[in-house]
Amino acid sequence: MTDSDRDARHAERMARKKAVVDERIRNADDDRGVVVVNTGTGKGKSTAGFGMIARALGHGQQVGIVQFIKGSFSTGEEAFFRQFDAVAYHVMGEGYTWETQDRERDTEAAATAWAHAAELLADPARSVVLLDEINIAFKYGYLEPETVIAALDQRPHHQSVVLTGRGAPDALVEYADTVTDMTKRKHAFEAGVKARKGVEL
């Protein structure tokens, strides 16, 4: 097969693909906010959520962020996003559960975080809300998925919500519009590499 033949076949395949994609775009007429769940054992769940927050800010939208577990150390995303007036940012956790080792205190912190989250979910000014590491709060029984799903059901029609953390409960996975399960293949920490600013922090 000549290069010219390959080019012609490639152009033909891409034309067919474009027709399929264009048809799907034409048929996607349900204009509403979506619920996105980033879960799994791999790195990048929160990172992807913060990427969506950056996108929303790029479109001039107001956003809300509640971090449920991370709270005992500063992060680059917090330092960055707190610079924007359009961001309501709440860090409500007291650190990872293996650090606090205090279920009662963790449960109280999660309840306080949820109170802020519920306000954001009811605020029509917030186009995107990130509930970071909320799945961990579900896993340890600090929050009930049904409570959160009920609030998601009542949120403003245009509002999108991102929920992150390992072990997303089945009820939330079933309810969500988009679910990504990030799978770990390797992680530098397992080879003794310290967490890096700009990568993990």
BATIDREN-829586 format. One line per field, with one value per atom (N, C-alpha, C): residue in three letters; atom name; x, z, y. Coordinates in nm, 2 decimals, always signed. Last residue first. Example, Ala and Ser with C-alpha at 12.3 -4.5 7.8 and 13.67 -1.06 7.14 Angstrom:
2
residuo c(SER/SER/SER/ALA/ALA/ALA) .
atomo c(N/CA/C/N/CA/C) .
c1 c(+1.28/+1.37/+1.29/+1.32/+1.23/+1.32) .
c3 c(+0.71/+0.71/+0.79/+0.78/+0.78/+0.78) .
c2 c(-0.22/-0.11/+0.00/-0.57/-0.45/-0.33) .
This chain:
201
residuo c(LEU/LEU/LEU/GLU/GLU/GLU/VAL/VAL/VAL/GLY/GLY/GLY/LYS/LYS/LYS/ARG/ARG/ARG/ALA/ALA/ALA/LYS/LYS/LYS/VAL/VAL/VAL/GLY/GLY/GLY/ALA/ALA/ALA/GLU/GLU/GLU/PHE/PHE/PHE/ALA/ALA/ALA/HIS/HIS/HIS/LYS/LYS/LYS/ARG/ARG/ARG/LYS/LYS/LYS/THR/THR/THR/MET/MET/MET/ASP/ASP/ASP/THR/THR/THR/VAL/VAL/VAL/THR/THR/THR/ASP/ASP/ASP/ALA/ALA/ALA/TYR/TYR/TYR/GLU/GLU/GLU/VAL/VAL/VAL/LEU/LEU/LEU/ALA/ALA/ALA/ASP/ASP/ASP/PRO/PRO/PRO/ALA/ALA/ALA/GLY/GLY/GLY/ARG/ARG/ARG/GLY/GLY/GLY/THR/THR/THR/LEU/LEU/LEU/VAL/VAL/VAL/VAL/VAL/VAL/SER/SER/SER/GLN/GLN/GLN/HIS/HIS/HIS/HIS/HIS/HIS/PRO/PRO/PRO/ARG/ARG/ARG/GLN/GLN/GLN/ASP/ASP/ASP/LEU/LEU/LEU/ALA/ALA/ALA/ALA/ALA/ALA/ILE/ILE/ILE/VAL/VAL/VAL/THR/THR/THR/GLU/GLU/GLU/PRO/PRO/PRO/GLU/GLU/GLU/LEU/LEU/LEU/TYR/TYR/TYR/GLY/GLY/GLY/TYR/TYR/TYR/LYS/LYS/LYS/PHE/PHE/PHE/ALA/ALA/ALA/ILE/ILE/ILE/ASN/ASN/ASN/ILE/ILE/ILE/GLU/GLU/GLU/ASP/ASP/ASP/LEU/LEU/LEU/LEU/LEU/LEU/VAL/VAL/VAL/VAL/VAL/VAL/SER/SER/SER/ARG/ARG/ARG/ALA/ALA/ALA/PRO/PRO/PRO/ASP/ASP/ASP/ALA/ALA/ALA/LEU/LEU/LEU/LEU/LEU/LEU/GLU/GLU/GLU/ALA/ALA/ALA/ALA/ALA/ALA/HIS/HIS/HIS/ALA/ALA/ALA/TRP/TRP/TRP/ALA/ALA/ALA/THR/THR/THR/ALA/ALA/ALA/ALA/ALA/ALA/ALA/ALA/ALA/GLU/GLU/GLU/THR/THR/THR/ASP/ASP/ASP/ARG/ARG/ARG/GLU/GLU/GLU/ARG/ARG/ARG/ASP/ASP/ASP/GLN/GLN/GLN/THR/THR/THR/GLU/GLU/GLU/TRP/TRP/TRP/THR/THR/THR/TYR/TYR/TYR/GLY/GLY/GLY/GLU/GLU/GLU/GLY/GLY/GLY/MET/MET/MET/VAL/VAL/VAL/HIS/HIS/HIS/TYR/TYR/TYR/ALA/ALA/ALA/VAL/VAL/VAL/ALA/ALA/ALA/ASP/ASP/ASP/PHE/PHE/PHE/GLN/GLN/GLN/ARG/ARG/ARG/PHE/PHE/PHE/PHE/PHE/PHE/ALA/ALA/ALA/GLU/GLU/GLU/GLU/GLU/GLU/GLY/GLY/GLY/THR/THR/THR/SER/SER/SER/PHE/PHE/PHE/SER/SER/SER/GLY/GLY/GLY/LYS/LYS/LYS/ILE/ILE/ILE/PHE/PHE/PHE/GLN/GLN/GLN/VAL/VAL/VAL/ILE/ILE/ILE/GLY/GLY/GLY/VAL/VAL/VAL/GLN/GLN/GLN/GLN/GLN/GLN/GLY/GLY/GLY/HIS/HIS/HIS/GLY/GLY/GLY/LEU/LEU/LEU/ALA/ALA/ALA/ARG/ARG/ARG/ALA/ALA/ALA/ILE/ILE/ILE/MET/MET/MET/GLY/GLY/GLY/PHE/PHE/PHE/GLY/GLY/GLY/ALA/ALA/ALA/THR/THR/THR/SER/SER/SER/LYS/LYS/LYS/GLY/GLY/GLY/LYS/LYS/LYS/GLY/GLY/GLY/THR/THR/THR/GLY/GLY/GLY/THR/THR/THR/ASN/ASN/ASN/VAL/VAL/VAL/VAL/VAL/VAL/VAL/VAL/VAL/VAL/VAL/VAL/GLY/GLY/GLY/ARG/ARG/ARG/ASP/ASP/ASP/ASP/ASP/ASP/ASP/ASP/ASP/ALA/ALA/ALA/ASN/ASN/ASN/ARG/ARG/ARG/ILE/ILE/ILE/ARG/ARG/ARG/GLU/GLU/GLU/ASP/ASP/ASP/VAL/VAL/VAL/VAL/VAL/VAL/ALA/ALA/ALA/LYS/LYS/LYS/LYS/LYS/LYS/ARG/ARG/ARG/ALA/ALA/ALA/MET/MET/MET/ARG/ARG/ARG/GLU/GLU/GLU/ALA/ALA/ALA/HIS/HIS/HIS/ARG/ARG/ARG/ALA/ALA/ALA/ASP/ASP/ASP/ARG/ARG/ARG/ASP/ASP/ASP/SER/SER/SER/ASP/ASP/ASP/THR/THR/THR/MET/MET/MET) .
atomo c(N/CA/C/N/CA/C/N/CA/C/N/CA/C/N/CA/C/N/CA/C/N/CA/C/N/CA/C/N/CA/C/N/CA/C/N/CA/C/N/CA/C/N/CA/C/N/CA/C/N/CA/C/N/CA/C/N/CA/C/N/CA/C/N/CA/C/N/CA/C/N/CA/C/N/CA/C/N/CA/C/N/CA/C/N/CA/C/N/CA/C/N/CA/C/N/CA/C/N/CA/C/N/CA/C/N/CA/C/N/CA/C/N/CA/C/N/CA/C/N/CA/C/N/CA/C/N/CA/C/N/CA/C/N/CA/C/N/CA/C/N/CA/C/N/CA/C/N/CA/C/N/CA/C/N/CA/C/N/CA/C/N/CA/C/N/CA/C/N/CA/C/N/CA/C/N/CA/C/N/CA/C/N/CA/C/N/CA/C/N/CA/C/N/CA/C/N/CA/C/N/CA/C/N/CA/C/N/CA/C/N/CA/C/N/CA/C/N/CA/C/N/CA/C/N/CA/C/N/CA/C/N/CA/C/N/CA/C/N/CA/C/N/CA/C/N/CA/C/N/CA/C/N/CA/C/N/CA/C/N/CA/C/N/CA/C/N/CA/C/N/CA/C/N/CA/C/N/CA/C/N/CA/C/N/CA/C/N/CA/C/N/CA/C/N/CA/C/N/CA/C/N/CA/C/N/CA/C/N/CA/C/N/CA/C/N/CA/C/N/CA/C/N/CA/C/N/CA/C/N/CA/C/N/CA/C/N/CA/C/N/CA/C/N/CA/C/N/CA/C/N/CA/C/N/CA/C/N/CA/C/N/CA/C/N/CA/C/N/CA/C/N/CA/C/N/CA/C/N/CA/C/N/CA/C/N/CA/C/N/CA/C/N/CA/C/N/CA/C/N/CA/C/N/CA/C/N/CA/C/N/CA/C/N/CA/C/N/CA/C/N/CA/C/N/CA/C/N/CA/C/N/CA/C/N/CA/C/N/CA/C/N/CA/C/N/CA/C/N/CA/C/N/CA/C/N/CA/C/N/CA/C/N/CA/C/N/CA/C/N/CA/C/N/CA/C/N/CA/C/N/CA/C/N/CA/C/N/CA/C/N/CA/C/N/CA/C/N/CA/C/N/CA/C/N/CA/C/N/CA/C/N/CA/C/N/CA/C/N/CA/C/N/CA/C/N/CA/C/N/CA/C/N/CA/C/N/CA/C/N/CA/C/N/CA/C/N/CA/C/N/CA/C/N/CA/C/N/CA/C/N/CA/C/N/CA/C/N/CA/C/N/CA/C/N/CA/C/N/CA/C/N/CA/C/N/CA/C/N/CA/C/N/CA/C/N/CA/C/N/CA/C/N/CA/C/N/CA/C/N/CA/C/N/CA/C/N/CA/C/N/CA/C/N/CA/C/N/CA/C/N/CA/C/N/CA/C/N/CA/C/N/CA/C/N/CA/C/N/CA/C/N/CA/C/N/CA/C/N/CA/C/N/CA/C/N/CA/C/N/CA/C/N/CA/C/N/CA/C/N/CA/C/N/CA/C/N/CA/C/N/CA/C/N/CA/C/N/CA/C/N/CA/C) .
c1 c(+0.11/+0.08/+0.06/+0.18/+0.08/+0.03/+0.29/+0.25/+0.14/+0.34/+0.31/+0.27/+0.57/+0.48/+0.46/+0.56/+0.62/+0.52/+0.63/+0.53/+0.59/+0.93/+0.85/+0.74/+0.96/+0.97/+0.87/+0.94/+1.01/+1.02/+0.78/+0.93/+1.01/+0.54/+0.57/+0.72/+0.54/+0.54/+0.58/+0.48/+0.62/+0.64/+0.29/+0.29/+0.43/+0.12/+0.24/+0.22/-0.15/-0.06/+0.08/-0.47/-0.33/-0.25/-0.74/-0.67/-0.52/-1.03/-0.89/-0.81/-1.33/-1.26/-1.11/-1.57/-1.44/-1.37/-1.89/-1.81/-1.68/-2.16/-2.02/-1.94/-2.39/-2.40/-2.27/-2.49/-2.41/-2.43/-2.63/-2.70/-2.62/-2.45/-2.57/-2.63/-2.26/-2.22/-2.34/-2.42/-2.37/-2.33/-2.46/-2.58/-2.54/-2.21/-2.28/-2.40/-1.97/-2.07/-2.15/-1.62/-1.76/-1.86/-1.35/-1.46/-1.59/-1.17/-1.18/-1.31/-1.28/-1.23/-1.25/-1.52/-1.40/-1.37/-1.77/-1.74/-1.62/-1.89/-1.79/-1.76/-2.17/-2.11/-2.01/-2.34/-2.27/-2.19/-2.65/-2.53/-2.47/-2.89/-2.77/-2.64/-3.09/-3.08/-2.95/-2.98/-3.02/-3.00/-3.06/-2.97/-3.03/-3.20/-3.27/-3.18/-3.03/-3.15/-3.22/-2.83/-2.80/-2.92/-2.98/-2.94/-2.90/-3.00/-3.12/-3.09/-2.73/-2.80/-2.93/-2.67/-2.61/-2.68/-2.83/-2.85/-2.79/-2.74/-2.88/-2.90/-2.48/-2.50/-2.64/-2.41/-2.49/-2.51/-2.09/-2.21/-2.28/-1.92/-1.94/-2.06/-1.85/-1.98/-2.00/-1.63/-1.62/-1.75/-1.73/-1.67/-1.66/-1.81/-1.91/-1.85/-1.56/-1.66/-1.77/-1.46/-1.40/-1.49/-1.61/-1.63/-1.57/-1.52/-1.64/-1.66/-1.29/-1.27/-1.40/-1.46/-1.33/-1.32/-1.68/-1.69/-1.57/-1.73/-1.64/-1.65/-1.96/-1.93/-1.84/-2.04/-1.97/-1.94/-2.20/-2.22/-2.15/-2.37/-2.25/-2.28/-2.60/-2.49/-2.37/-2.78/-2.79/-2.68/-2.72/-2.69/-2.69/-2.73/-2.85/-2.84/-2.47/-2.55/-2.69/-2.38/-2.33/-2.42/-2.51/-2.53/-2.49/-2.39/-2.54/-2.57/-2.13/-2.16/-2.31/-2.16/-2.11/-2.15/-2.25/-2.33/-2.29/-2.03/-2.15/-2.25/-1.85/-1.82/-1.95/-1.98/-1.96/-1.93/-1.96/-2.09/-2.08/-1.69/-1.76/-1.90/-1.63/-1.57/-1.65/-1.77/-1.81/-1.76/-1.62/-1.76/-1.81/-1.37/-1.38/-1.53/-1.44/-1.39/-1.41/-1.50/-1.60/-1.56/-1.26/-1.38/-1.49/-0.95/-1.05/-1.19/-0.71/-0.74/-0.85/-0.57/-0.66/-0.68/-0.43/-0.36/-0.44/-0.61/-0.50/-0.42/-0.76/-0.82/-0.71/-0.59/-0.63/-0.68/-0.74/-0.63/-0.68/-0.97/-0.86/-0.74/-1.17/-1.11/-1.01/-1.24/-1.31/-1.25/-1.20/-1.12/-1.17/-1.37/-1.38/-1.30/-1.42/-1.33/-1.34/-1.57/-1.60/-1.52/-1.45/-1.44/-1.48/-1.44/-1.55/-1.55/-1.21/-1.33/-1.45/-0.92/-1.03/-1.15/-0.72/-0.70/-0.82/-0.78/-0.82/-0.80/-0.65/-0.79/-0.84/-0.37/-0.41/-0.55/-0.39/-0.32/-0.36/-0.52/-0.58/-0.52/-0.33/-0.46/-0.53/-0.11/-0.10/-0.23/-0.19/-0.17/-0.17/-0.10/-0.14/-0.11/-0.26/-0.14/-0.19/-0.49/-0.38/-0.26/-0.68/-0.70/-0.58/-0.88/-0.75/-0.77/-1.16/-1.07/-0.93/-1.32/-1.38/-1.27/-1.34/-1.25/-1.29/-1.54/-1.54/-1.45/-1.59/-1.51/-1.52/-1.78/-1.76/-1.68/-1.79/-1.77/-1.76/-1.90/-1.87/-1.88/-1.75/-1.85/-1.80/-1.58/-1.64/-1.75/-1.45/-1.58/-1.65/-1.25/-1.22/-1.34/-1.39/-1.34/-1.31/-1.43/-1.54/-1.50/-1.16/-1.24/-1.35/-1.10/-1.03/-1.10/-1.28/-1.30/-1.22/-1.16/-1.30/-1.33/-0.93/-0.92/-1.05/-1.02/-0.98/-0.96/-1.08/-1.19/-1.15/-0.83/-0.93/-1.04/-0.73/-0.66/-0.76/-0.88/-0.89/-0.84/-0.78/-0.92/-0.95/-0.51/-0.57/-0.71/-0.40/-0.38/-0.46/-0.63/-0.52/-0.51/-0.84/-0.72/-0.61/-1.17/-1.06/-0.94/-1.34/-1.31/-1.20/-1.53/-1.39/-1.35/-1.84/-1.77/-1.63/-2.06/-1.93/-1.87/-2.36/-2.29/-2.18/-2.44/-2.42/-2.35/-2.70/-2.57/-2.56/-2.83/-2.84/-2.71/-2.99/-2.90/-2.92/-3.01/-3.05/-2.95/-2.93/-3.01/-3.06/-2.76/-2.74/-2.80/-2.78/-2.88/-2.87/-2.56/-2.69/-2.80/-2.36/-2.37/-2.50/-2.41/-2.43/-2.44/-2.34/-2.48/-2.51/-2.07/-2.16/-2.30/-1.98/-1.97/-2.06/-2.04/-2.10/-2.09/-1.88/-2.03/-2.10/-1.63/-1.68/-1.83/-1.60/-1.60/-1.66/-1.60/-1.70/-1.72/-1.36/-1.49/-1.61/-1.17/-1.20/-1.33/-1.18/-1.22/-1.25/-1.09/-1.22/-1.27/-0.83/-0.93/-1.07/-0.72/-0.73/-0.84/-0.73/-0.81/-0.82/-0.56/-0.70/-0.78/-0.32/-0.38/-0.53/-0.27/-0.29/-0.36/-0.24/-0.35/-0.38/+0.00/-0.13/-0.25/+0.18/+0.14/+0.01/+0.06/+0.14/+0.09/+0.08/+0.00/+0.09) .
c3 c(+4.62/+4.72/+4.65/+4.41/+4.51/+4.61/+4.24/+4.19/+4.29/+4.37/+4.23/+4.17/+4.58/+4.56/+4.41/+4.62/+4.56/+4.55/+4.86/+4.79/+4.74/+4.80/+4.88/+4.79/+4.71/+4.67/+4.75/+4.76/+4.86/+4.82/+4.59/+4.56/+4.66/+4.65/+4.68/+4.66/+4.54/+4.69/+4.73/+4.27/+4.32/+4.47/+4.16/+4.23/+4.29/+3.90/+3.98/+4.05/+3.85/+3.79/+3.87/+3.97/+3.99/+3.92/+3.80/+3.84/+3.85/+3.84/+3.81/+3.88/+3.70/+3.80/+3.77/+3.66/+3.62/+3.73/+3.55/+3.66/+3.60/+3.50/+3.46/+3.57/+3.65/+3.50/+3.44/+3.94/+3.87/+3.72/+4.06/+4.04/+3.94/+4.07/+4.00/+3.96/+4.25/+4.11/+4.02/+4.47/+4.41/+4.27/+4.54/+4.51/+4.44/+4.58/+4.47/+4.43/+4.69/+4.71/+4.59/+4.60/+4.58/+4.60/+4.66/+4.72/+4.71/+4.69/+4.67/+4.72/+4.55/+4.66/+4.63/+4.47/+4.45/+4.57/+4.27/+4.40/+4.38/+4.12/+4.11/+4.25/+3.96/+4.09/+4.06/+3.80/+3.80/+3.93/+3.76/+3.84/+3.82/+3.64/+3.56/+3.63/+3.84/+3.72/+3.64/+4.18/+4.06/+3.94/+4.36/+4.33/+4.21/+4.44/+4.45/+4.41/+4.41/+4.33/+4.33/+4.59/+4.45/+4.36/+4.82/+4.80/+4.65/+4.79/+4.80/+4.77/+4.80/+4.67/+4.68/+5.07/+4.96/+4.83/+5.19/+5.23/+5.12/+5.09/+5.06/+5.09/+5.20/+5.05/+5.02/+5.51/+5.44/+5.29/+5.67/+5.60/+5.53/+5.80/+5.85/+5.79/+5.71/+5.78/+5.84/+5.57/+5.71/+5.79/+5.31/+5.34/+5.49/+5.31/+5.30/+5.35/+5.33/+5.44/+5.43/+5.09/+5.21/+5.33/+4.92/+4.92/+5.04/+4.94/+5.01/+5.02/+4.82/+4.92/+5.00/+4.74/+4.74/+4.85/+4.56/+4.70/+4.70/+4.38/+4.40/+4.54/+4.16/+4.30/+4.31/+3.93/+3.96/+4.10/+3.96/+3.84/+3.86/+4.20/+4.18/+4.07/+4.22/+4.16/+4.13/+4.35/+4.20/+4.14/+4.61/+4.56/+4.41/+4.71/+4.70/+4.64/+4.72/+4.63/+4.62/+4.93/+4.79/+4.69/+5.15/+5.11/+4.97/+5.15/+5.12/+5.08/+5.22/+5.09/+5.05/+5.48/+5.38/+5.24/+5.59/+5.61/+5.50/+5.54/+5.47/+5.48/+5.73/+5.59/+5.50/+5.96/+5.94/+5.79/+5.93/+5.94/+5.91/+5.93/+5.81/+5.81/+6.20/+6.09/+5.96/+6.33/+6.35/+6.24/+6.24/+6.21/+6.22/+6.36/+6.21/+6.17/+6.63/+6.57/+6.42/+6.64/+6.68/+6.62/+6.56/+6.48/+6.51/+6.54/+6.63/+6.55/+6.39/+6.48/+6.58/+6.23/+6.34/+6.44/+6.05/+6.13/+6.25/+5.92/+6.00/+6.08/+5.79/+5.91/+5.99/+5.72/+5.69/+5.81/+5.85/+5.80/+5.77/+5.91/+6.00/+5.97/+5.66/+5.73/+5.82/+5.54/+5.66/+5.73/+5.35/+5.39/+5.53/+5.11/+5.25/+5.27/+4.90/+4.93/+5.08/+4.64/+4.78/+4.82/+4.38/+4.45/+4.59/+4.28/+4.23/+4.29/+4.36/+4.43/+4.39/+4.38/+4.30/+4.38/+4.54/+4.49/+4.41/+4.61/+4.70/+4.65/+4.42/+4.40/+4.50/+4.52/+4.39/+4.39/+4.77/+4.76/+4.63/+4.70/+4.79/+4.77/+4.53/+4.47/+4.56/+4.69/+4.59/+4.53/+5.04/+4.91/+4.81/+5.39/+5.28/+5.14/+5.61/+5.54/+5.42/+5.71/+5.81/+5.74/+5.53/+5.60/+5.69/+5.36/+5.36/+5.43/+5.38/+5.46/+5.47/+5.23/+5.34/+5.43/+5.08/+5.10/+5.23/+4.86/+5.00/+5.00/+4.65/+4.68/+4.83/+4.39/+4.53/+4.55/+4.15/+4.19/+4.34/+3.87/+4.02/+4.06/+3.55/+3.64/+3.78/+3.34/+3.41/+3.51/+3.22/+3.15/+3.23/+3.39/+3.26/+3.18/+3.59/+3.61/+3.48/+3.47/+3.50/+3.52/+3.46/+3.34/+3.36/+3.74/+3.65/+3.52/+3.80/+3.86/+3.78/+3.65/+3.61/+3.67/+3.80/+3.66/+3.61/+4.03/+4.03/+3.89/+3.94/+3.99/+3.99/+3.88/+3.77/+3.81/+4.14/+4.04/+3.92/+4.27/+4.31/+4.20/+4.11/+4.13/+4.17/+4.09/+3.99/+4.01/+4.12/+4.15/+4.04/+4.18/+4.11/+4.15/+4.29/+4.37/+4.30/+4.26/+4.22/+4.30/+4.11/+4.22/+4.18/+4.05/+4.02/+4.14/+3.92/+4.03/+3.98/+3.84/+3.80/+3.93/+3.73/+3.85/+3.80/+3.54/+3.55/+3.69/+3.43/+3.50/+3.52/+3.09/+3.24/+3.30/+2.82/+2.86/+3.01/+2.60/+2.74/+2.80/+2.34/+2.36/+2.50/+2.14/+2.28/+2.31/+1.87/+1.95/+2.10/+1.77/+1.74/+1.83/+1.87/+1.92/+1.89/+1.71/+1.86/+1.92/+1.46/+1.49/+1.64/+1.50/+1.47/+1.50/+1.53/+1.64/+1.62/+1.27/+1.39/+1.51/+1.11/+1.09/+1.21/+1.20/+1.22/+1.20/+1.11/+1.25/+1.28/+0.83/+0.89/+1.04/+0.82/+0.77/+0.83/+0.90/+0.98/+0.94/+0.69/+0.83/+0.91/+0.48/+0.47/+0.61/+0.56/+0.54/+0.54/+0.56/+0.68/+0.67/+0.29/+0.38/+0.51/+0.19/+0.14/+0.24/+0.31/+0.34/+0.30/+0.20/+0.34/+0.38/-0.07/-0.04/+0.11/-0.04/-0.09/-0.06/+0.03/+0.13/+0.09/-0.09/-0.10/+0.01/+0.00/+0.00/+0.00) .
c2 c(+1.78/+1.89/+2.02/+1.62/+1.57/+1.68/+1.82/+1.69/+1.63/+2.06/+2.07/+1.93/+1.90/+2.02/+2.03/+1.55/+1.67/+1.78/+1.30/+1.38/+1.51/+1.10/+1.19/+1.26/+0.76/+0.90/+0.99/+0.49/+0.57/+0.72/+0.35/+0.34/+0.43/+0.44/+0.30/+0.27/+0.69/+0.68/+0.54/+0.66/+0.68/+0.67/+0.39/+0.51/+0.53/+0.21/+0.24/+0.37/+0.18/+0.08/+0.09/+0.24/+0.26/+0.14/+0.37/+0.25/+0.28/+0.55/+0.56/+0.45/+0.56/+0.47/+0.47/+0.80/+0.75/+0.68/+0.86/+0.80/+0.75/+1.08/+1.04/+0.98/+1.09/+1.09/+1.04/+0.90/+0.99/+0.98/+0.68/+0.81/+0.90/+0.48/+0.46/+0.59/+0.59/+0.55/+0.54/+0.61/+0.73/+0.70/+0.34/+0.43/+0.56/+0.24/+0.20/+0.29/+0.49/+0.39/+0.36/+0.50/+0.57/+0.46/+0.45/+0.37/+0.44/+0.76/+0.62/+0.56/+1.08/+0.99/+0.84/+1.33/+1.25/+1.17/+1.48/+1.41/+1.32/+1.77/+1.67/+1.61/+1.90/+1.86/+1.75/+2.18/+2.05/+2.03/+2.34/+2.32/+2.18/+2.39/+2.41/+2.37/+2.34/+2.26/+2.27/+2.34/+2.41/+2.33/+2.03/+2.14/+2.22/+1.80/+1.93/+2.05/+1.59/+1.59/+1.73/+1.65/+1.66/+1.67/+1.59/+1.73/+1.75/+1.31/+1.39/+1.54/+1.24/+1.22/+1.31/+1.29/+1.37/+1.36/+1.10/+1.24/+1.33/+0.86/+0.91/+1.05/+0.83/+0.87/+0.92/+0.98/+0.88/+0.92/+1.02/+1.07/+0.96/+0.86/+0.99/+1.06/+0.60/+0.62/+0.76/+0.56/+0.55/+0.58/+0.61/+0.49/+0.46/+0.88/+0.78/+0.64/+1.00/+1.03/+0.92/+0.93/+0.87/+0.89/+1.08/+0.93/+0.87/+1.34/+1.30/+1.15/+1.44/+1.33/+1.30/+1.74/+1.66/+1.57/+1.85/+1.79/+1.69/+2.13/+2.02/+1.97/+2.27/+2.25/+2.12/+2.52/+2.39/+2.39/+2.75/+2.66/+2.53/+2.92/+2.83/+2.73/+3.05/+3.13/+3.04/+2.89/+2.90/+2.98/+2.69/+2.82/+2.83/+2.44/+2.51/+2.65/+2.36/+2.29/+2.35/+2.53/+2.55/+2.48/+2.42/+2.56/+2.58/+2.16/+2.17/+2.32/+2.23/+2.17/+2.19/+2.32/+2.41/+2.36/+2.07/+2.19/+2.30/+1.91/+1.88/+2.00/+2.01/+2.02/+2.00/+1.93/+2.07/+2.09/+1.65/+1.71/+1.86/+1.61/+1.58/+1.65/+1.68/+1.76/+1.74/+1.48/+1.62/+1.71/+1.26/+1.27/+1.41/+1.32/+1.31/+1.32/+1.30/+1.43/+1.43/+1.03/+1.13/+1.26/+0.90/+0.89/+1.00/+0.96/+1.00/+1.00/+0.96/+0.85/+0.87/+1.15/+1.19/+1.08/+0.98/+1.08/+1.12/+0.82/+0.75/+0.85/+1.01/+0.94/+0.87/+1.32/+1.19/+1.11/+1.63/+1.55/+1.41/+1.74/+1.77/+1.68/+1.92/+1.80/+1.84/+2.15/+2.12/+2.00/+2.42/+2.31/+2.27/+2.59/+2.54/+2.42/+2.86/+2.74/+2.71/+2.99/+2.97/+2.84/+3.20/+3.07/+3.08/+3.45/+3.36/+3.22/+3.56/+3.60/+3.51/+3.37/+3.41/+3.44/+3.27/+3.40/+3.46/+3.01/+3.12/+3.26/+2.86/+2.89/+3.00/+2.85/+2.91/+2.95/+2.73/+2.86/+2.93/+2.49/+2.58/+2.72/+2.37/+2.41/+2.51/+2.33/+2.43/+2.47/+2.30/+2.25/+2.36/+2.24/+2.33/+2.26/+2.00/+2.06/+2.15/+1.90/+1.93/+1.98/+1.84/+1.96/+2.00/+1.61/+1.68/+1.81/+1.57/+1.49/+1.57/+1.75/+1.68/+1.61/+2.06/+1.94/+1.87/+2.22/+2.17/+2.05/+2.49/+2.37/+2.34/+2.64/+2.61/+2.49/+2.92/+2.78/+2.76/+3.11/+3.10/+2.95/+3.15/+3.10/+3.11/+3.22/+3.33/+3.28/+3.01/+3.06/+3.17/+2.97/+3.02/+3.07/+2.85/+2.99/+3.05/+2.60/+2.68/+2.83/+2.51/+2.53/+2.62/+2.49/+2.58/+2.61/+2.28/+2.41/+2.52/+2.07/+2.12/+2.26/+2.05/+2.09/+2.14/+1.95/+2.09/+2.14/+1.69/+1.78/+1.92/+1.59/+1.61/+1.70/+1.59/+1.67/+1.70/+1.40/+1.54/+1.63/+1.18/+1.20/+1.35/+1.12/+1.21/+1.24/+0.77/+0.92/+1.00/+0.49/+0.57/+0.71/+0.36/+0.36/+0.45/+0.53/+0.43/+0.45/+0.82/+0.73/+0.63/+1.09/+1.04/+0.95/+1.16/+1.09/+1.04/+1.42/+1.35/+1.29/+1.53/+1.48/+1.39/+1.83/+1.68/+1.65/+2.06/+2.02/+1.87/+2.05/+2.05/+2.02/+2.00/+2.10/+2.12/+1.76/+1.77/+1.87/+1.70/+1.82/+1.84/+1.53/+1.57/+1.70/+1.51/+1.44/+1.47/+1.64/+1.70/+1.64/+1.47/+1.61/+1.67/+1.25/+1.24/+1.37/+1.35/+1.30/+1.29/+1.40/+1.51/+1.47/+1.13/+1.22/+1.34/+1.03/+0.96/+1.06/+1.19/+1.19/+1.13/+1.14/+1.27/+1.27/+0.87/+0.90/+1.04/+0.91/+0.83/+0.86/+1.07/+1.13/+1.05/+0.89/+1.01/+1.07/+0.70/+0.66/+0.78/+0.87/+0.81/+0.76/+0.93/+1.04/+0.99/+0.68/+0.75/+0.86/+0.62/+0.53/+0.61/+0.82/+0.82/+0.73/+0.75/+0.88/+0.88/+0.50/+0.51/+0.64/+0.58/+0.49/+0.50/+0.73/+0.80/+0.71/+0.54/+0.65/+0.72/+0.22/+0.34/+0.44/-0.12/+0.00/+0.12) .
